[in-house]
Every structure is written in structure tokens, then in C-alpha cells.
Amino acid sequence: MTTTARTAPQTWVGQRVPRREDDRLVRGAGHFTDDVQAPNALHAAFVRSAIAAGTILSIDVAPALEVPGVHAVLTAADLGDPRLRAVLERPGFVATDMPLLASSRVRYCGEPIAVVLAEDPYCAEDGADAVLVDIDAHPAPVSIDDAGRHPLHDEAPDGVLVDLQMFEDESIEQALADSALVLEEGFRSARVNAAPMECRSVVADVDRRSGQLVVHLSTQVPHQVRSGIAQALGVAEHGIRVIAPDVGGGFGLKCVVGREEVVAAAAARRLGRAVRWSEDRVESLTASFTGHEQRYRVRAGFDADGRLTAIDADVEADIGAYSAYPFTCGVEPLMACTELPGVYRVGRYAARGRGYTTAKCPTAPYRGVSRPQIVLVMERLMDKAAARLGLDPIEIRRRNLITEFPYTGPNLITYEPGSYLESLERCEAAIDDAGWRRRAAQPAAGERYGIGIACFSERSAYGTPTMGARRMGMTPGYDVAHVRMDPTGHVTVTTGTCGHGQGHETTFAQIVADQLGITPDEVRIRQGDTDLSSYGWGTFASRSLVIGGTAIRNASVSLAESLKRVASDVLEADPRDISLRDGNAVIDNVVVPISELAARVHFRAHEHPDQPDHLLEARGESDPDGCFSNATHAALVRIDEGTGHVQVEDYIVVEDCGVVVNPMIVDGQVRGGVAQGIACALLEHLEYADDGQPLSGSFMDYLVPTACEIPEISIHHLETRNDGNPLGAKGMGEGGTIGAPAAVLSAVNDALRGTGAQLDCIPVLPHQVRAALHGDGSTSEETA
Amino acid sequence: MRDLHLITTEVNGTQHELVVESRRTLADMLREDLGLTGTHLGCEHGICGACTVLLDGEPVRACLVFGVQADGKQVRTVEDLADGEQLSPLQQAFSKHHALQCGFCTPGFLMLAESYLASRPAADKTEIREVVASNLCRCTGYQGIVDAIHEVATAQQAGPVQP
């Protein structure tokens, strides 16, 4: 026993604890999938369709086999034509197969047809160039309007893979008729690519010792990938081990199962050699998953005071050629229809959502999933109604925000307490403090300024009940954690969530440290390995802290109870009187080091017969029913009247994600999200030619923002505790992306005031701004 | 017939003799032949800058330089920044200012900043932001990266001038 105590903050939760991940990453010692050593591996290169839609007449692999270094060329027939099938068990959804390699039809440019396996990646690409594919081209559907004219799937002759009348209201027409103002508006957002800096990557090999197919890959969802591989290849799940080492960003792109990764796994089994593939940027931009191409037609009623009376929305999504496994193509229309009203009260609500197949890369969930669009829609409606009714844009929002909680809207969602009005008012004050109005009122010659604002909530941490209501073929939601203390008093935690830059190793360690009275340095977080952790759903939809963190906390609480029980033996005290802090079990002034307790339990188990299982090991679970963080964003933009260039000059975020575990990490998530949102508002769009050829094939064509496009972002925190979990935390990983497009578009339109032009599509490109300033004043609905 | 060349190059202070195919990029040579996987490939067409290394002290995109071009030259990669366990001031500042999240682009930004601060030790924030715009990061919104480099520049100004 000792009386020494280490100094530690009262709680680790709430501290700007530096990230444990950083040391290896700044040294270049991170271990990303392409860094995985696999001696004697074969390198894969895919033969991809150069035609957007057509029938495969022949595939001649013989010339490729003549290429030096090429070991094998595999087609669908060689692999047994395995498929991925994403399912939504509800009327209006058409399930379709996504073959791993196309064998009869191709449905988008870049669709994989064969895989060449060679001794190095250069030879593999030579081989892929040599494969001869003859395709009878069909007319390719390249837009929502084309989908029915040139259907891609026999199961969906109208080109519609999902059609959901989510909310119906017989009295909506009357409510609109009774409204003082009815707006009928259209909005669009472009097709975008999440563009993580690390593209997709896989190394698959059969471990001779265990017999397992071991698949390293860059993913957010290792267990789901394992299920996808097992189902596609007809293998028991325990025969597959999926490992996500360091993951270089995901943003949703890596929360679905890619066909190339499964092909690599299948090829490794078939050839008995390690197979590796790393997507290059051209493939990522032209043949990988995409997001967000949507079109809205909305009717909205307001009373004379500017209060929203009714919304009737028709949401159409261009979902590309296939439903991605496992989330399906329903993810964006479903989300949009369910959550469109956002933070605003609305009397009557009707919404229909459809997903159309086109000859473009399939869509995957992308950071924010439809919320960037629906927030943009609601905020544009607010701005337009304010202008028509002569109200201040902030005042109309104030009149419509939900202020009494819990609130259940006509979209059948119950919002738990948040700070919707307070965040708006705090943001308004911050705008004044930053002198935006003064700056906006004094533009230099040839410049215009605009201020835009966006209020929103971010539903996150969808547990089993919420996800079950979506009726996917598999229902994500719960997560499980294990916490184990070793004889030195150090702790190893496993979680089913899987970070890709969010700092789990640090944040989760802070949570554990508080419960066990140790330091985060004494906690090791293990994630991203299906052999290590129980089935878990990975990291997406801002679920990790709320669900994974709560599971970890719950396990830590159980372990703390075990420790106190052992301490009570040693200290001859009631366990309820013992606390764990500063590395010790403490009662009054008597302390015993936790490391000593841990050693006793493991090495001298006979002295602690009451200790369950004689091990300091605990399991925790969590399966909440979703929660809402909220925020108000504001953007100050400057428009160059000559070039039409829009520069975001300054940006303010007032956000409320409940209890903040690590403010540094939360701020980083907000800033990164805002950057992606600004990009969606002003830069990023995947272009396709009329015949379906992708035109955005490099970062020369697809403009990801640099440091010069992103301003400094000031962040203000509010804290409305989430009573739904013991951490008090709410998910927040997507909020930056959700609020920024609306705030920036609102600011651009503010800058265009007086021109008669309004822009309702993103991205807003310089030539559209010029047309708005110098053109005929019409809207640019046809763009983006 | 593969077009092979014997080259001599110094990487992070160590001399190497290597046989490389003429079309092999410097990035692949570093990663695959020398096992220096800290240099990352983010786009392979010279835009993202994740593969930035120093060639005779100048920052280059290792995806746009062939391995044979390193013949007779010195290469410096991210693995050379720390002095054993001791991280360099830039590496420390990146962590302190949360200038990285997934960390994939980080080696490229560090090497870019390393060469920039060597040539312009008293850089101000505006200049730094313009230089940082050479590379792409998808996670941080860049603010932490700019702040980290600026802090090191400020410290260099305050401290003794490097020879």
C-alpha cells in the first residue's frame, strides 16, 4: 500500500487530450492497408468497361496472359459469378444483384469485367490493357429523366429501384390553400465523391496456420465486410478475418462493400496466393462510389406571420447503377423524406422519395446522407419566405424553430432537448461581434458580400430500433465492447466501431480512464479486427462515441465494480465506500494501487474466491434509439463581380453535441466537415458526358478545396446533455458537412440580392454567378 | 525485356544501390524497394501532395519522379524527421494543433513544411496558407496545419537563426 497519488484532472472527459494516434502518424509509421507486407503477393488490376451501358459479347483474356509478369486473368465465370445483394424489406423497393464482375451486361463506365493478377502492379496494368472486351453498346441513362427510357435492370423496367410514399396527409392541399404564402420551388445537388485521401485498398491472403482468409482493407465497417464476403463467396464467417489497419479517411465511401475488395478475396482463395489491390485516384473518381445527386420539388405554405404551415416534398435521387451493399440505394431518399423538416415545426407534411438507376457509379452513404440537401431546402425556403413576407432571415427562423422538447413532428420523429433557438441567437451575436454586417455593407468596387445562415439538427447514433424501421436486409445498431485489465493494471479495450481519423484511441481511453481512475495512457484501444472484437457495426452515421463509447463506458463501470470488490477484501471495507482515482483504490486516506489489485486477481486468485471468473474482464453493450445534436452555421462570402468567384471569407459555427469528451477532436471534426460542405457548395461535382463517359477523372477536374478556399472557422459550444446515455454525448461527425452548403448558398443569394436572380442548385459555379449578376435574372435550375 | 538501371542514391542518410525499372516511380521505389511506407500515394498525378519528399532538399511529388532520377541524389522522407524517439518541432506542432486526423496526407504536409521553413523561416500565416494549398487534406479543414507550421515559424524567428 502506498499514499502516493498522481496528479490528474478531475475527469479526463472534457480535456483536450493530445491524440495517441499522432505519434505513429507523424512519423510515417502509420500502417495503412497498402503498407501491409505480403511477400510474393500478386497485384490486381481491373479490366473496366469503357462503355456506359451494353451487352458483353466476348471477353478475350488470352493476349493478357502473354504479357510478361501476368500470372492469371479471372472473369465472373472463373469465380462462379458471385454477387452482392442489398435488400430493403419494404414495398416500393426492387432488390437487384451487383455481380462482382460483370458477365452479361455493363451498367456504367468503369464497371469491373475481369481482374488481372501479376507479379507487380505495372505488369498487372499492362495485362489489363491487353484484355479484349467486345460490348454491344445500348443507350445509357445518364439522368433521372432518362432512367425510365433506358432501364438498366430487368426487374425495374421504369428505372426506379425505390419508390416510397413516406408520409401522406389528406389535408395538406387544404393547408396549402389556406396559407398566406405558398412557395413552389426546385432544388438540386450535384453528384460528388467523398475523396478520402487514401483510396480503397485491400490485401487478401489465406493464413495457412488458421486456414482463415485474412483480408486487410481500408474500411469503416470490418464486420459488415466480413458478412458481405461470406455471403458472396458462400463461406462461414469464422473462416474470414477482416482487419482494417489505419484507414486514411472514409466519409461514408468506405461503409459499403466494394466489389473489387471481394474479388481480391475470391482471387486469393482461388489462386492460393496473397492478392493486393490499391485503387488509384482515376478509378476512385470514375469507378467507385458516389453520393448526393438529388432533385427536390417542394411546396411549402407559410402563414402571414411567416410560420410554416405545410410541406409537400418530392425527393428524387440519382442512385447510379446498383444498390450498394448493405445500405441499399434507399439510404438517401429514405433519410431525406424522414428528416426533411429538420429543426422547424410544420403542421402538415407529405413526402415521397424515389431512387432512379442511371449508368453512373453507384451511390454510397456520404457524410451527412441527404441532410446537406434537406437543410439546404429548408433554409432556402426560410430565406425565400422571409424575402416575400418582409421578414428578417433570422426572425423567420426564430419563429419556426422547435423550442419545446421533447417534440414529435408530423414526420413521427421525437426530438429530445436541444438548443435550437439559443444556438441561433448565439450565432447572431457572433456575427455582430465579428463585424460581418459592417464588412458586408462596405464592399470594394467590383465586389459583393453576403451573409448566410443555416439552422439544423443532426440525428445520429441510430440504434437497432431506428435502423429496424428502415427494414434493411440486415439491421445495424447495437455495439459491444470488452474491457480487460492485465496484471500490471493496464487495460485493453475492444470495440466494434472502427475509426478512420476520429481519434477513437484517445477519446475512448479518456472515457475508460475516468471510470477506472487511471490515465488514458494506461488504456489501449483495439478496433478494426473481426477476430478481436464481438460483432460490431463499425463507424458511420456519427455513431461511434454515442454507441461505441457508451458500450465501453458500461464495460468500464462493470470492471470498476470488480476492482472495488477486490479492494474491499484488501482494505476490509465496504466496496460502496471505495473510489478509484489517480491509479489507486481509495477509502478515506488509505490507498492501494490498482496495479497491485490487478496483480493479486491474476496471480493470487486463490485469495479472492469471490471475484467472478477470477478475471478483471467486463463486457458492455449499447443500443440507443438515436439522438439529435444541433447547430447554427453562418458564412460570410465575397463575390468577385468580374469573375463570378465566390470566396468564403469567414465562418462561424455554434454547435451543441451534448457533453464534449475531447474539445480538440470535436473542433477538428467540425472544421473538416465545414470544409467538405463548402466544397459541395462551391466546387465539387462529378460530370458525365451524354453517353455516360465520366469527365471528372482527376483532381485537375474534380476540385477538392485547398487551404486557400477554406477560411478560419470559429466554433462556439453549447452543451445540452443527452439523457439517453450516461456520457451525455450526442453524435457530431457529420454536422459540419450538413450545415455548410446551406449557409454558403444562403450567403451567395444574399450577395445577389437586388439582381432578381436566385441560385438553388449546388455547387454554385463562377459562370452561374456571373450569369446571375449580368444575365436575365432567371434561376439556374438546369445547372449542377 | 524490362528496361533496368543500376542507380546509387542516398535516402535518409543511407547509401543504396538499386536496380530499378525505368518506369518505376520514386514513390514505388521508396515504398516497395526500400520499405519506407511513410510516403503515401493519394492521387498518382501530382495534385494531392501526399507523396511529397525532398530530393536534394527540394520538395517533389514522388509519384511524378522516376526512381532513376534519384540516381546520384539525396532523398529525404518523413521517416527522417524525428531524431529517434524525439519528434521534430514540426511533428510536435502538428499533434499539438490537431493538424491531422486520418493522418494519410500528413507525411506530405510535413515534408512540404520542412522544406518551406528551411527556405523561409519567418513565414507569416498568409504565406503559409498559400504554400499549404500545394497539398490536399480531406479531414482537418487545414486550420490546424496552418497553425502548426506558423507556430514553428514563430519559434524559429524567436530562437537562434539556423546556419
Interface residues (C-beta under 8 A of the other chain):
Chain A: P18 R19 E21 D22 D23 R24 L25 V26 R27 G28 A29 G30 F32 D34 D35 P68 P121 Y122 A195 P196 M197 E198 C199 D246 V247 G248 G249 F251 S278 D280 R281 V282 H500 G501 Q502 G503 M664 I665 D667 G668 Q669 R671 G672 G673 V674 A675 Q676 S698 F699 M700 V704 T706 A707 C708 I710 E712 I713 G736
Chain B: R2 E21 R23 R24 D28 R31 L36 T37 G38 T39 H40 L41 G42 C43 E44 H45 I47 C48 A50 T77 V78 E79 L81 A82 L87 Q91 F94 S95 K96 H98 L100 Q101 C102 G103 F104 C105 T106 P107 L110 R129 E130 V132 A133 S134 N135 L136 C137 R138 C139 T140 G141 Y142 Q143 G144 I145 V146
